[in-house]
Amino acid sequence: MANVDSSELAKFASRAAEWWDPRGAFRTLHDINTLRLDYIAERVPLAGARVLDVGCGGGLLAEGLAARGARVVAIDMAPENVETARQHAASSGLQIDYRCVAVEELAAAAPGSFDVVTCLEMLEHVPEPSSIVAACAASLRPGGTAVFSTINRNLKSFALAIVGAEYVLGLLPRGTHEYAKLIRPAELAARCRQAGLDVTELTGLHFNPVTRSYWLDGNVDVNYFACAVRASASR
């Protein structure tokens, strides 16, 4: 439990029953889920791939990965989230291996076991993001791909992702994000390099509140994805 913020864990666990309500607290994740899945699928083949989803919450991304043919192990440190995810996968007829375990523990027990590791909207909620990145890297086979997403730390992201999204538009519950925990792209890239990952791409995620439309481009001022590859054994 060393790399868990108990207040963050309680925050998401208290809303475990709302994960699959498309108009509830996690509406934004429902809205962007297809975009997230397409981003991953365009960069790595999912059919038959062994995928680890870190910080799976109620299983929105994990179910999408499984539906596209991936063999998914999905982990979260909140038992309430894992139980919600298991129940929904069962009702959807999807085979997903859900576990309540830290990624550091999983990586130590089974290093190099996955073709793809996803860790989306999670790094900004833990005390030591570097530990998560290192464990994600250790979980990958040589040549495997990690996909992260998080929020930049600057005045623009504070205005849009916290003040705008949480307090003005109500897209997320108030207090979802803390400014000091947000992560600049250069900081994430440095953590990836330290873990033996080569960042191949940074991509910005954007939202129009009037049309409720989302799109990707090269501007990483606010929300962004990072795609990184573990060095192959031959290097």
GULUMLO-911370 format. One record per residue (C-alpha): residue in three letters; x, y, z; chain. Coordinates in nm, 4 decimals. Example, Ala and Ser with C-alpha at 12.3 -4.5 7.8 and 13.67 -1.06 7.14 Angstrom:
! residues 2
ROLUM  code         u         v         w  unit
ROLUM   ALA    1.2300   -0.4500    0.7800     A
ROLUM   SER    1.3670   -0.1060    0.7140     A
! end
This chain:
! residues 235
ROLUM  code         u         v         w  unit
ROLUM   MET    0.0000    0.0000    0.0000     A
ROLUM   ALA    0.3067    0.2286    0.0013     A
ROLUM   ASN    0.2255    0.3892   -0.3332     A
ROLUM   VAL   -0.1413    0.4546   -0.2617     A
ROLUM   ASP   -0.2991    0.7809   -0.1510     A
ROLUM   SER   -0.5742    0.6667    0.0852     A
ROLUM   SER   -0.7850    0.9768    0.0185     A
ROLUM   GLU   -0.7641    0.9206   -0.3583     A
ROLUM   LEU   -0.8521    0.5543   -0.3148     A
ROLUM   ALA   -1.1525    0.6399   -0.0998     A
ROLUM   LYS   -1.2649    0.9060   -0.3481     A
ROLUM   PHE   -1.2992    0.6584   -0.6339     A
ROLUM   ALA   -1.4133    0.3652   -0.4227     A
ROLUM   SER   -1.7049    0.5730   -0.2920     A
ROLUM   ARG   -1.8320    0.6090   -0.6491     A
ROLUM   ALA   -1.7767    0.2468   -0.7545     A
ROLUM   ALA   -2.1478    0.1934   -0.8211     A
ROLUM   GLU   -2.1467    0.4815   -1.0720     A
ROLUM   TRP   -1.8791    0.3523   -1.3105     A
ROLUM   TRP   -2.1214    0.2238   -1.5721     A
ROLUM   ASP   -2.3679    0.5133   -1.5608     A
ROLUM   PRO   -2.2997    0.7047   -1.8865     A
ROLUM   ARG   -2.4556    1.0182   -1.7367     A
ROLUM   GLY   -2.2971    0.9888   -1.3941     A
ROLUM   ALA   -1.9675    1.0907   -1.2356     A
ROLUM   PHE   -1.7662    0.9114   -1.5042     A
ROLUM   ARG   -1.9546    1.0470   -1.8037     A
ROLUM   THR   -1.6386    1.1994   -1.9495     A
ROLUM   LEU   -1.4641    0.8614   -1.9490     A
ROLUM   HIS   -1.7624    0.7098   -2.1285     A
ROLUM   ASP   -1.7476    0.9907   -2.3835     A
ROLUM   ILE   -1.3774    0.9422   -2.4598     A
ROLUM   ASN   -1.3567    0.5651   -2.4286     A
ROLUM   THR   -1.3870    0.4869   -2.8000     A
ROLUM   LEU   -1.1289    0.7550   -2.8771     A
ROLUM   ARG   -0.8917    0.6026   -2.6199     A
ROLUM   LEU   -0.9405    0.2545   -2.7601     A
ROLUM   ASP   -0.8869    0.3727   -3.1170     A
ROLUM   TYR   -0.5668    0.5513   -3.0130     A
ROLUM   ILE   -0.4299    0.2287   -2.8637     A
ROLUM   ALA   -0.5496    0.0040   -3.1470     A
ROLUM   GLU   -0.3896    0.2265   -3.4104     A
ROLUM   ARG   -0.0497    0.1825   -3.2446     A
ROLUM   VAL   -0.0504   -0.1804   -3.1313     A
ROLUM   PRO   -0.2370   -0.4877   -3.2570     A
ROLUM   LEU   -0.4852   -0.5899   -2.9892     A
ROLUM   ALA   -0.6218   -0.9180   -3.1252     A
ROLUM   GLY   -0.4527   -1.1931   -2.9264     A
ROLUM   ALA   -0.2272   -0.9495   -2.7385     A
ROLUM   ARG   -0.1709   -0.9931   -2.3675     A
ROLUM   VAL   -0.2650   -0.6552   -2.2166     A
ROLUM   LEU   -0.2320   -0.5192   -1.8633     A
ROLUM   ASP   -0.4652   -0.2320   -1.7724     A
ROLUM   VAL   -0.3313   -0.0483   -1.4666     A
ROLUM   GLY   -0.5801    0.1484   -1.2568     A
ROLUM   CYS   -0.8771   -0.0080   -1.4333     A
ROLUM   GLY   -1.1506    0.1485   -1.2203     A
ROLUM   GLY   -1.4836   -0.0063   -1.3119     A
ROLUM   GLY   -1.3468   -0.1642   -1.6287     A
ROLUM   LEU   -1.4480    0.0755   -1.9064     A
ROLUM   LEU   -1.1197    0.0512   -2.0937     A
ROLUM   ALA   -1.0582   -0.3138   -2.0015     A
ROLUM   GLU   -1.3903   -0.4229   -2.1520     A
ROLUM   GLY   -1.3186   -0.2294   -2.4698     A
ROLUM   LEU   -0.9770   -0.3933   -2.5006     A
ROLUM   ALA   -1.1258   -0.7380   -2.4453     A
ROLUM   ALA   -1.3988   -0.6718   -2.7012     A
ROLUM   ARG   -1.1241   -0.6002   -2.9555     A
ROLUM   GLY   -0.9663   -0.9385   -2.8965     A
ROLUM   ALA   -0.7058   -0.8667   -2.6274     A
ROLUM   ARG   -0.6385   -1.1062   -2.3394     A
ROLUM   VAL   -0.6741   -0.8603   -2.0531     A
ROLUM   VAL   -0.5477   -0.8547   -1.6976     A
ROLUM   ALA   -0.6891   -0.5446   -1.5250     A
ROLUM   ILE   -0.5834   -0.4217   -1.1823     A
ROLUM   ASP   -0.6995   -0.1618   -0.9327     A
ROLUM   MET   -0.6234   -0.0990   -0.5676     A
ROLUM   ALA   -0.9867   -0.0321   -0.4708     A
ROLUM   PRO   -1.1716   -0.3610   -0.4048     A
ROLUM   GLU   -1.5019   -0.1844   -0.4715     A
ROLUM   ASN   -1.3893   -0.0922   -0.8232     A
ROLUM   VAL   -1.2673   -0.4443   -0.8962     A
ROLUM   GLU   -1.5958   -0.5970   -0.7817     A
ROLUM   THR   -1.7951   -0.3557   -0.9976     A
ROLUM   ALA   -1.5729   -0.4385   -1.2945     A
ROLUM   ARG   -1.6053   -0.8138   -1.2420     A
ROLUM   GLN   -1.9824   -0.7999   -1.2195     A
ROLUM   HIS   -2.0156   -0.5901   -1.5339     A
ROLUM   ALA   -1.7775   -0.8088   -1.7356     A
ROLUM   ALA   -1.9745   -1.1164   -1.6321     A
ROLUM   SER   -2.3001   -0.9561   -1.7440     A
ROLUM   SER   -2.1326   -0.8585   -2.0732     A
ROLUM   GLY   -1.9992   -1.2076   -2.1384     A
ROLUM   LEU   -1.6360   -1.0914   -2.1428     A
ROLUM   GLN   -1.3417   -1.2852   -1.9991     A
ROLUM   ILE   -1.1216   -1.0388   -1.8076     A
ROLUM   ASP   -0.8817   -1.1278   -1.5280     A
ROLUM   TYR   -0.9515   -0.8601   -1.2663     A
ROLUM   ARG   -0.7201   -0.8379   -0.9667     A
ROLUM   CYS   -0.6895   -0.6108   -0.6643     A
ROLUM   VAL   -0.3118   -0.5785   -0.6631     A
ROLUM   ALA   -0.0453   -0.3097   -0.7014     A
ROLUM   VAL    0.1328   -0.2975   -1.0353     A
ROLUM   GLU    0.4665   -0.3012   -0.8519     A
ROLUM   GLU    0.3730   -0.6343   -0.6930     A
ROLUM   LEU    0.2498   -0.7788   -1.0208     A
ROLUM   ALA    0.5644   -0.6695   -1.2059     A
ROLUM   ALA    0.7872   -0.8283   -0.9428     A
ROLUM   ALA    0.5966   -1.1578   -0.9610     A
ROLUM   ALA    0.5658   -1.1787   -1.3398     A
ROLUM   PRO    0.8132   -0.9479   -1.5188     A
ROLUM   GLY    0.8020   -0.9215   -1.8963     A
ROLUM   SER    0.4598   -1.0880   -1.9205     A
ROLUM   PHE    0.2654   -0.8397   -2.1336     A
ROLUM   ASP    0.2677   -0.7158   -2.4914     A
ROLUM   VAL    0.0897   -0.3932   -2.3981     A
ROLUM   VAL    0.0416   -0.2015   -2.0736     A
ROLUM   THR   -0.2157    0.0771   -2.0461     A
ROLUM   CYS   -0.2212    0.3269   -1.7597     A
ROLUM   LEU   -0.4757    0.5966   -1.8358     A
ROLUM   GLU   -0.5910    0.8834   -1.6129     A
ROLUM   MET   -0.4140    0.7258   -1.3170     A
ROLUM   LEU   -0.0593    0.8634   -1.2718     A
ROLUM   GLU   -0.1847    1.1946   -1.1324     A
ROLUM   HIS   -0.3588    1.0133   -0.8466     A
ROLUM   VAL   -0.0630    0.8333   -0.6830     A
ROLUM   PRO    0.2148    0.9562   -0.4507     A
ROLUM   GLU    0.5007    0.8162   -0.6660     A
ROLUM   PRO    0.4230    0.8134   -1.0397     A
ROLUM   SER    0.7820    0.7079   -1.1148     A
ROLUM   SER    0.7202    0.3795   -0.9342     A
ROLUM   ILE    0.4129    0.3124   -1.1482     A
ROLUM   VAL    0.5980    0.3901   -1.4713     A
ROLUM   ALA    0.8881    0.1639   -1.3710     A
ROLUM   ALA    0.6513   -0.1208   -1.2858     A
ROLUM   CYS    0.4632   -0.0782   -1.6137     A
ROLUM   ALA    0.7955   -0.0998   -1.7981     A
ROLUM   ALA    0.9006   -0.4086   -1.6018     A
ROLUM   SER    0.5686   -0.5764   -1.6865     A
ROLUM   LEU    0.6349   -0.5432   -2.0601     A
ROLUM   ARG    0.8147   -0.7942   -2.2774     A
ROLUM   PRO    1.1110   -0.6514   -2.4712     A
ROLUM   GLY    0.9653   -0.4505   -2.7593     A
ROLUM   GLY    0.6306   -0.4162   -2.5830     A
ROLUM   THR    0.4323   -0.0916   -2.5749     A
ROLUM   ALA    0.3099    0.1191   -2.2846     A
ROLUM   VAL    0.0371    0.3800   -2.3257     A
ROLUM   PHE   -0.0066    0.6458   -2.0577     A
ROLUM   SER   -0.2467    0.9369   -2.0350     A
ROLUM   THR   -0.2473    1.2179   -1.7825     A
ROLUM   ILE   -0.2760    1.5978   -1.7497     A
ROLUM   ASN   -0.0076    1.8609   -1.8051     A
ROLUM   ARG    0.0784    2.1018   -1.5226     A
ROLUM   ASN    0.0529    2.4680   -1.6236     A
ROLUM   LEU   -0.1885    2.7597   -1.5940     A
ROLUM   LYS   -0.3852    2.6534   -1.9006     A
ROLUM   SER   -0.4438    2.3029   -1.7690     A
ROLUM   PHE   -0.5410    2.4421   -1.4281     A
ROLUM   ALA   -0.7964    2.6723   -1.5934     A
ROLUM   LEU   -0.9420    2.4096   -1.8270     A
ROLUM   ALA   -0.8971    2.0709   -1.6612     A
ROLUM   ILE   -0.9683    2.1752   -1.3030     A
ROLUM   VAL   -1.1566    2.5060   -1.2862     A
ROLUM   GLY   -1.3434    2.4593   -1.6143     A
ROLUM   ALA   -1.4066    2.0848   -1.6154     A
ROLUM   GLU   -1.4790    2.0398   -1.2443     A
ROLUM   TYR   -1.6166    2.3703   -1.1154     A
ROLUM   VAL   -1.7746    2.5423   -1.4159     A
ROLUM   LEU   -1.8949    2.2695   -1.6529     A
ROLUM   GLY   -1.9316    1.9893   -1.3993     A
ROLUM   LEU   -1.7770    1.7343   -1.6336     A
ROLUM   LEU   -1.6023    1.5722   -1.3372     A
ROLUM   PRO   -1.6741    1.5709   -0.9640     A
ROLUM   ARG   -1.5095    1.8611   -0.7823     A
ROLUM   GLY   -1.1775    1.7616   -0.6313     A
ROLUM   THR   -1.1065    1.4901   -0.8883     A
ROLUM   HIS   -0.7650    1.6412   -0.9636     A
ROLUM   GLU   -0.5046    1.8245   -0.7582     A
ROLUM   TYR   -0.2900    2.0732   -0.9473     A
ROLUM   ALA    0.0337    1.9799   -0.7704     A
ROLUM   LYS   -0.0033    1.6164   -0.8810     A
ROLUM   LEU   -0.0338    1.6952   -1.2516     A
ROLUM   ILE    0.2570    1.5836   -1.4696     A
ROLUM   ARG    0.4386    1.7745   -1.7421     A
ROLUM   PRO    0.5214    1.5768   -2.0579     A
ROLUM   ALA    0.8948    1.6270   -2.0038     A
ROLUM   GLU    0.8605    1.4823   -1.6535     A
ROLUM   LEU    0.6751    1.1776   -1.7806     A
ROLUM   ALA    0.9277    1.1295   -2.0619     A
ROLUM   ALA    1.2139    1.1431   -1.8116     A
ROLUM   ARG    1.0454    0.8808   -1.5937     A
ROLUM   CYS    0.9972    0.6605   -1.8986     A
ROLUM   ARG    1.3636    0.6875   -1.9943     A
ROLUM   GLN    1.4695    0.5992   -1.6405     A
ROLUM   ALA    1.2496    0.2886   -1.6650     A
ROLUM   GLY    1.3929    0.1793   -2.0012     A
ROLUM   LEU    1.1066    0.3064   -2.2144     A
ROLUM   ASP    1.1515    0.5117   -2.5318     A
ROLUM   VAL    0.8704    0.7655   -2.5777     A
ROLUM   THR    0.7730    0.7454   -2.9440     A
ROLUM   GLU    0.4808    0.9871   -2.9448     A
ROLUM   LEU    0.3024    1.2538   -2.7415     A
ROLUM   THR   -0.0547    1.3365   -2.8441     A
ROLUM   GLY   -0.2968    1.5914   -2.7024     A
ROLUM   LEU   -0.6616    1.5183   -2.6180     A
ROLUM   HIS   -0.9061    1.8079   -2.6606     A
ROLUM   PHE   -1.2723    1.8762   -2.5858     A
ROLUM   ASN   -1.5343    2.1167   -2.7195     A
ROLUM   PRO   -1.7897    2.1711   -2.4369     A
ROLUM   VAL   -2.0528    2.3100   -2.6750     A
ROLUM   THR   -2.0633    2.0090   -2.9088     A
ROLUM   ARG   -1.9271    1.7609   -2.6506     A
ROLUM   SER   -1.6822    1.6414   -2.9142     A
ROLUM   TYR   -1.3300    1.5122   -2.8534     A
ROLUM   TRP   -1.0290    1.4957   -3.0823     A
ROLUM   LEU   -0.6540    1.4356   -3.0864     A
ROLUM   ASP   -0.3698    1.6520   -3.2167     A
ROLUM   GLY   -0.0137    1.7486   -3.1366     A
ROLUM   ASN   -0.0929    2.0108   -2.8708     A
ROLUM   VAL   -0.0201    1.8610   -2.5270     A
ROLUM   ASP   -0.0951    2.1709   -2.3171     A
ROLUM   VAL   -0.3723    2.0011   -2.1187     A
ROLUM   ASN   -0.4677    1.6317   -2.1487     A
ROLUM   TYR   -0.2258    1.4098   -2.3348     A
ROLUM   PHE   -0.1258    1.0535   -2.4257     A
ROLUM   ALA    0.2280    0.9186   -2.4245     A
ROLUM   CYS    0.3166    0.6062   -2.6225     A
ROLUM   ALA    0.6425    0.4369   -2.5210     A
ROLUM   VAL    0.8251    0.1193   -2.6202     A
ROLUM   ARG    1.0454   -0.1018   -2.4054     A
ROLUM   ALA    1.3846   -0.1563   -2.5650     A
ROLUM   SER    1.4169   -0.4918   -2.7388     A
ROLUM   ALA    1.6546   -0.7536   -2.6030     A
ROLUM   SER    1.8853   -0.7092   -2.9031     A
ROLUM   ARG    1.9674   -0.3468   -2.8166     A
! end
